[in-house]
Amino acid sequence: MKKKYKRVLLIGAGEAGSMIVKEVKNKSDILKIDLVGIIDDDIEKLGKEILGVKIIGTSPEIPNIANKLLIDEIIFSIANIDQEKKKDILDFCRMTGCSVKTIPGIYEIINGKVDYRRVRDIEIEDLLGRSAVILDKERLEEYIEGKVVIVTGGGGSIGSEICRQVSSYNPKKLIILDNNENNAYSIYQELKIKYKYDIDVDIVIANIREYKRLEKIFSKYMPNIVFHAAAHKHVPILESNMTEAVKNNICGTDNLIRVSDKYGVDKFVLISTDKAVNPTNIMGATKRATEIMIQAFNDVSETEFVAVRFGNVLGSSGSVIPLFKKQIAAGGPLTLTHKDIIRYFMTIEEAASLVLEASTMAKGGEIFILDMGQPVKIYDLAVKMIRLSGYEPEKEIEIKITGLREGEKLFEELLMDEEGIKSTAHSKIFIGSPHKYDIEKVRKMVDDVVETAYLEDEKKVETLMREFVPTYIHPEDVNGKR
């Protein structure tokens, strides 16, 4: 009986596609693949062959070709491509109902070779992809090489990626500071294996709420650069745990600001969020307060304090995407708070890269704002994820609207009305106009709200936070304007 071979359509007749053709031809009996044809948008290549496999059409023709030739699987084999173009081609692939896979990107390919074993399923990140970030690597190396760097929340989604990227620029020492020993150990081991143990990295377990513990750490390591990524971030959880939001996000940041100043840190980089802009929840309000704090303290300290503000990060622990994946695996429904809710997204790698790049530009007191691209409608995201998993939305997997959660906005903003914006040398990084704050007033607000949080007086905490952050508003004040 004849073996059943998968009928495969290849996207891309370039170098990477040629490597795939060669490998499939050499291992066809093992891989059980029949390469039916190749798609390429260079019309001059149409009709030509690669090792006997013909180039039969362009990307808009993919749905018709897949249907006509009874294709089982499509493999996207272009390594170096603009993300917007990649997204467009993958959208054509999704229309076919075929299994769609992709080779690694150009930066993931080892020794210039495409290994078929590394062909993977298309992820939603591929469909939301943005153009690759171009970094000034010489300036980054000059900035980080030979420096002692602390990353707070170093085991978390953003923190661990900052650790990965900092490690590639030869720091004198990297300190992964986290309250979760498992997360910290995971990134520690990853870095040790990657750099074959030829990297000086320490794990420090600490709670940023404890000033004495931080003082001990900073006096021991004398860091040059601090990336502060540790924070409580889940909006609905913190709405019912207001005092904890203040203790961690405000008290913890205040402790880090003070020890950084005391022990002569050169640069302190606060990781902020678009939820800090006209916040409608305690999480956003605490993060806006920390932006105010670093701007106020920058004026009275030798340390350069800056913030970097951006939106949602694909694949982070708080992202909607891991939740949707779990819900699809369970057969649905996908839960969505509102059909019109929109969010900005970027990848973890892009966010961390731009944080590092922005920090090299900082002179102190700035709030850097990352270009988040076009906003994404979460309902459309849910539909794409269901189809990507091979199901039909609403027929096979339900999308259930549950209603806006407490403190939730329909949309997020990256800039407050009173903030002007200036461009920088990097096309994806902007600077909000710096504001001046009276350090004594800010100091008193911090002391008062932290003291009240430790007294567990939630009502007074909310009152004080609205004084501290005048732009802290109620959700109904903005959601009704949409």
Residue pairs with C-beta under 8 A, 6 or more apart in sequence:
3 32
4 32
5 28
5 32
5 33
5 34
6 32
6 33
6 34
6 72
6 73
7 34
7 36
7 69
7 70
7 71
7 72
7 73
8 24
8 33
8 34
8 35
8 36
8 71
8 72
8 73
8 74
8 75
9 36
9 37
9 38
9 39
9 62
9 65
9 66
9 69
9 71
9 73
9 74
9 75
9 98
10 17
10 20
10 21
10 35
10 37
10 38
10 39
10 53
10 74
10 75
10 77
11 17
11 38
11 39
11 40
11 59
11 62
11 74
11 75
11 76
11 77
11 78
11 89
11 93
12 38
12 39
12 40
12 76
12 77
12 78
13 38
13 39
13 40
13 42
13 45
13 48
13 50
13 55
14 40
14 77
14 78
14 79
15 79
16 77
16 78
16 79
16 80
16 103
16 109
16 114
17 38
17 40
17 50
17 77
17 78
18 50
18 51
19 77
19 113
19 114
20 75
20 77
20 103
20 114
20 116
20 119
21 35
21 38
21 50
21 51
21 53
22 51
23 114
23 115
23 116
24 31
24 33
24 35
24 116
25 35
25 51
25 52
27 116
28 34
31 116
35 53
36 69
36 71
37 53
37 54
37 55
37 56
37 57
37 65
37 69
38 50
38 53
38 54
38 55
38 56
39 55
39 56
39 57
39 58
39 59
39 61
39 62
39 65
40 46
40 55
40 58
41 58
41 59
43 58
45 55
46 55
46 56
46 57
46 58
47 54
47 55
48 54
48 55
49 55
56 65
57 65
59 88
59 89
59 92
60 92
62 74
62 89
62 92
62 93
62 95
62 96
63 92
63 95
63 96
65 71
66 74
66 96
66 98
67 96
71 96
71 98
72 98
72 99
73 98
73 99
73 100
73 101
74 93
74 96
74 98
74 99
74 100
74 101
75 100
75 101
75 102
75 103
75 119
76 86
76 89
76 90
76 93
76 100
76 101
76 102
76 103
76 122
77 102
77 103
77 114
78 86
78 89
78 103
79 103
79 104
79 105
79 106
79 109
79 114
80 105
80 106
82 131
82 132
83 129
83 130
83 131
83 132
84 129
84 130
84 131
86 126
86 129
87 126
87 127
87 128
87 129
90 100
90 102
90 122
90 126
90 127
91 127
93 100
93 122
94 100
94 127
94 384
94 387
94 388
97 390
99 121
99 390
100 121
100 122
100 388
101 119
101 120
101 121
101 122
102 119
102 120
102 121
102 122
102 126
103 109
103 114
103 118
103 119
104 114
104 118
104 120
108 118
122 388
123 388
124 314
124 321
124 324
124 381
124 384
124 385
124 388
125 314
125 315
125 321
125 347
127 384
127 388
128 314
128 345
128 376
128 381
129 347
130 346
130 347
130 350
130 373
133 349
133 350
133 353
133 354
133 357
133 428
135 353
135 356
135 357
136 357
136 360
136 425
136 426
137 169
139 360
140 169
140 356
140 357
140 360
141 169
141 170
143 169
143 225
143 356
143 359
143 360
144 166
144 169
144 170
144 171
144 225
144 356
145 169
145 170
145 171
146 170
146 171
146 172
147 171
147 172
147 224
147 225
147 266
148 171
148 172
148 173
148 175
148 221
148 222
148 223
148 224
148 225
149 166
149 171
149 173
149 174
149 175
149 223
149 224
149 225
149 226
149 227
150 175
150 177
150 204
150 217
150 218
150 221
150 223
150 225
150 226
150 227
151 159
151 162
151 163
151 166
151 174
151 175
151 176
151 177
151 226
151 227
151 229
152 159
152 177
152 178
152 208
152 226
152 227
152 228
152 229
152 230
152 256
153 159
153 177
153 178
153 228
153 229
153 230
153 231
153 271
154 160
154 162
154 163
154 175
154 176
154 177
154 178
154 184
154 187
154 229
155 176
155 178
155 180
155 182
155 183
155 184
155 185
155 186
155 187
156 178
156 180
156 183
156 229
156 230
156 316
156 317
157 313
157 315
157 316
157 317
157 318
157 348
158 229
158 271
158 313
158 316
158 348
158 351
158 352
158 355
159 176
159 178
159 187
159 227
159 229
159 230
160 183
160 186
160 187
161 348
161 349
161 351
161 352
162 227
162 229
162 352
162 355
162 356
163 174
163 176
163 187
163 191
163 201
164 187
164 190
164 191
164 352
165 349
165 352
165 353
165 356
166 174
166 227
166 356
167 174
167 191
167 194
167 195
167 199
167 201
171 200
172 200
173 200
173 201
173 202
173 221
174 191
174 199
174 200
174 201
174 202
175 201
175 202
175 204
175 217
175 221
175 223
176 184
176 187
176 188
176 201
176 202
176 203
176 204
177 184
177 204
177 206
177 208
177 217
177 230
178 184
178 203
178 204
178 205
178 206
178 230
179 205
179 206
179 207
179 208
179 230
181 203
181 205
184 203
184 204
184 205
185 203
188 201
188 203
191 199
191 201
192 199
192 201
202 221
204 217
206 213
206 214
206 217
207 213
207 252
208 214
208 230
208 248
208 252
208 253
208 255
208 256
209 247
209 248
209 251
209 252
209 255
210 255
211 255
211 258
211 259
214 255
214 256
214 259
215 259
215 262
217 259
218 259
218 260
218 262
218 263
218 265
219 263
222 263
222 264
223 260
223 263
223 265
224 265
224 266
224 267
225 265
225 266
225 267
225 268
225 269
225 359
226 256
226 260
226 265
226 267
226 268
226 269
227 269
227 271
227 355
227 359
228 253
228 256
228 268
228 269
228 270
228 271
229 271
230 248
230 252
231 248
231 249
231 252
231 253
231 271
231 287
232 238
232 241
232 244
232 245
232 248
232 249
232 283
233 273
233 283
233 318
234 283
234 318
235 275
235 281
235 283
235 284
235 405
235 407
235 408
236 405
236 406
236 407
236 408
238 244
238 245
238 281
238 282
238 283
239 281
239 282
239 283
239 405
239 406
239 407
240 406
242 282
242 453
242 458
242 461
242 462
243 453
243 454
243 456
243 457
243 458
243 461
244 453
245 282
245 283
245 286
246 282
246 286
246 449
246 450
246 452
246 453
246 461
246 465
247 450
247 453
247 454
249 283
249 286
249 287
249 289
249 290
250 286
250 289
250 290
250 293
250 446
250 449
250 450
250 453
251 446
251 450
251 453
253 270
253 290
253 293
253 294
254 293
254 446
254 450
256 268
257 268
257 293
257 294
257 297
257 305
260 268
260 301
260 303
260 305
261 297
261 301
261 302
261 303
264 302
264 303
265 303
266 303
266 304
267 303
267 304
267 306
267 359
267 362
268 294
268 303
268 304
268 305
268 306
269 306
269 307
269 308
269 355
269 358
269 359
269 362
270 290
270 291
270 294
270 305
270 306
270 307
270 308
271 307
271 308
271 355
272 287
272 290
272 291
272 307
272 308
272 309
272 310
272 367
273 283
273 284
273 287
273 309
273 310
273 311
274 309
274 310
274 311
274 344
274 372
274 412
274 413
274 414
275 281
275 283
275 284
275 287
275 409
275 412
276 284
276 285
276 287
276 288
276 290
276 291
276 309
277 284
277 288
277 309
277 412
277 413
277 414
277 415
277 416
277 471
278 413
278 416
278 471
278 473
278 478
279 285
279 287
279 288
279 469
279 471
279 472
279 473
280 407
280 408
280 409
280 472
280 473
280 474
280 475
280 477
280 478
281 406
281 407
281 408
281 475
282 407
282 462
282 465
283 407
284 407
284 472
285 465
285 466
285 468
285 469
285 472
286 465
288 469
288 471
288 472
289 445
289 446
289 449
289 465
289 468
289 469
290 307
291 307
291 309
291 367
292 435
292 437
292 442
292 468
292 469
293 442
293 446
294 305
294 306
294 307
294 365
295 305
295 307
295 365
295 367
295 434
295 435
295 436
295 437
296 437
296 438
296 439
296 442
296 443
297 303
297 305
297 439
297 442
298 304
298 305
298 306
298 364
298 365
299 365
299 436
299 437
299 439
300 439
303 364
304 362
304 363
304 364
304 365
305 364
305 365
306 358
306 359
306 362
306 364
306 365
306 366
306 367
306 368
307 366
307 367
307 368
308 354
308 355
308 358
308 359
308 367
308 368
308 370
309 367
309 368
309 369
309 370
309 414
309 432
310 344
310 346
310 351
310 354
310 369
310 370
310 372
310 414
311 343
311 344
311 345
311 346
311 370
311 372
311 412
311 414
312 318
312 319
312 320
312 343
312 344
312 345
312 346
312 412
313 319
313 345
313 346
313 347
313 348
313 351
314 321
314 345
314 346
314 347
314 348
315 321
315 322
315 347
315 348
316 348
320 343
320 378
320 381
321 381
321 385
323 335
324 334
324 381
324 382
324 385
325 385
327 333
327 334
327 335
328 334
328 385
328 386
328 389
328 391
328 397
331 397
332 396
332 397
332 398
332 399
333 397
333 398
333 399
333 400
334 382
334 385
334 386
334 397
334 398
334 399
334 400
335 400
335 402
336 378
336 379
336 382
336 399
336 400
336 401
336 402
337 401
337 402
337 403
337 404
337 405
337 408
338 401
338 403
338 404
338 410
339 379
339 401
340 377
340 379
340 410
340 482
341 377
341 378
341 379
341 404
341 408
341 410
341 411
342 375
342 376
342 377
342 378
342 410
342 411
343 375
343 376
343 378
343 411
343 412
344 372
344 373
344 375
344 376
344 412
344 414
345 372
345 373
345 376
346 370
346 372
346 373
351 370
354 370
354 426
354 428
354 429
357 426
357 429
358 368
358 370
358 424
358 426
358 429
361 368
361 424
361 425
361 426
361 429
362 368
365 434
366 431
366 432
366 434
367 419
367 431
367 432
367 434
368 424
368 429
368 430
368 431
368 432
369 414
369 415
369 421
369 429
369 430
369 431
369 432
370 414
370 428
370 429
370 430
371 427
371 428
371 429
371 430
372 414
375 411
379 399
382 393
382 399
383 393
383 399
386 392
386 393
386 396
386 397
386 399
387 393
389 397
391 397
393 399
404 410
404 475
404 479
406 475
407 475
408 475
409 475
409 478
409 479
410 478
410 479
410 482
411 478
411 482
415 421
415 432
416 432
416 471
418 435
419 432
419 433
420 432
420 433
421 430
421 431
421 432
421 433
422 430
422 431
422 433
423 430
423 431
424 430
424 431
445 464
445 467
445 468
448 464
449 461
449 464
449 465
449 468
452 460
452 461
452 464
453 461
465 472
466 472
